[in-house]
Amino acid sequence: MPTYSYRCADCGTAFDIHQAFTDDSLTECPSCAGRLRKQFGAVGVTFSGSGFYRTDSRVASGSSGNDAAPAAPAAPTTTTTTTD
């Protein structure tokens, strides 16, 4: 169950509460019966390690017959002709 943070717009009381996704947001401060506002913060996701690459989810080479990465498209070629 996620934890939500609320702050009263009238008295400034702040608190956290566990609520289900289906629960309605709280609207009344338990201290002064004032207006509550839901607080939003940074998302708690951390990416650590050396990085993520498109080949990270692929099977190691040699374990399947068709696990090679697709070839990159060839660069366009241009030809210039000079006349003297």
N, C-alpha and C positions, 0 to 999 in steps of 0.2 A: 504494500500500500504506500503511495507516495506521500511525502511530507510537503505541506504548503506553508508559506510564511505570510502572515497578515500584519498590518499596522493600522491603528486607528487614526483617522484623519482629524479627529477632534482632540483627543488627549495624548496621542503619540505612543500608546501602549503597543508593543510588538510581541508576537508569539508565533510558534510553529504548531501545526496540528496535522495528524495523520488522517487523510481522507481518501476514500475510493474515487476512482475516475468518475463514477456515476453520481457521487454526492454533489449537491448544490454548493456553491461558494457561500461562505459565511458573510453576512451583511451587517451584523450588529456587534459592537464591542462588548465583551463580557464585563469590562470595568465600568464604563460610563454610558453604555447603550448608544454610543456614537457610530458614525459610518466607518466600516472596515474597508480597506483596500488590500487586494492580494499583491504581494511583492514578488517581482520577478528578478532572478539573478542569472549568473552565468550557468551554462549547462555543465554538469559534472562529468565530462568525458575527457579522458586523458589518453593521448596517443604517445606511447613511449616505444623506444627501440630504434633501430637503424632506419626504418622507413617502411613504406608499403609499396609494393610493386605489382604490376599486372600479372606477373608470373608467380606470385605468392600462393595463389589458389590452385595452381596447376599441379598435375601429378609429375613426379620426378621422371626424367628421361629414361627410356628403356622399359618402363613398366606397362606401357600401352603402345599400340601400333600407331596412333594418331595424336600424339601429344606435343608435336612441334609447333612453335609459334608461327603464325602466318607471316609470309614474307612482306616486307615493306614495299610500297609501290615505288617503281623506278622514277628517278628524277627526270623531268622533261629535258629533252636535248634541243639545243638550238644550233643552227648552222648559219654562219655568216659568210657570204661570198663577196670578195672584193675584186674589182676589175681595174686594170691599169690603163 
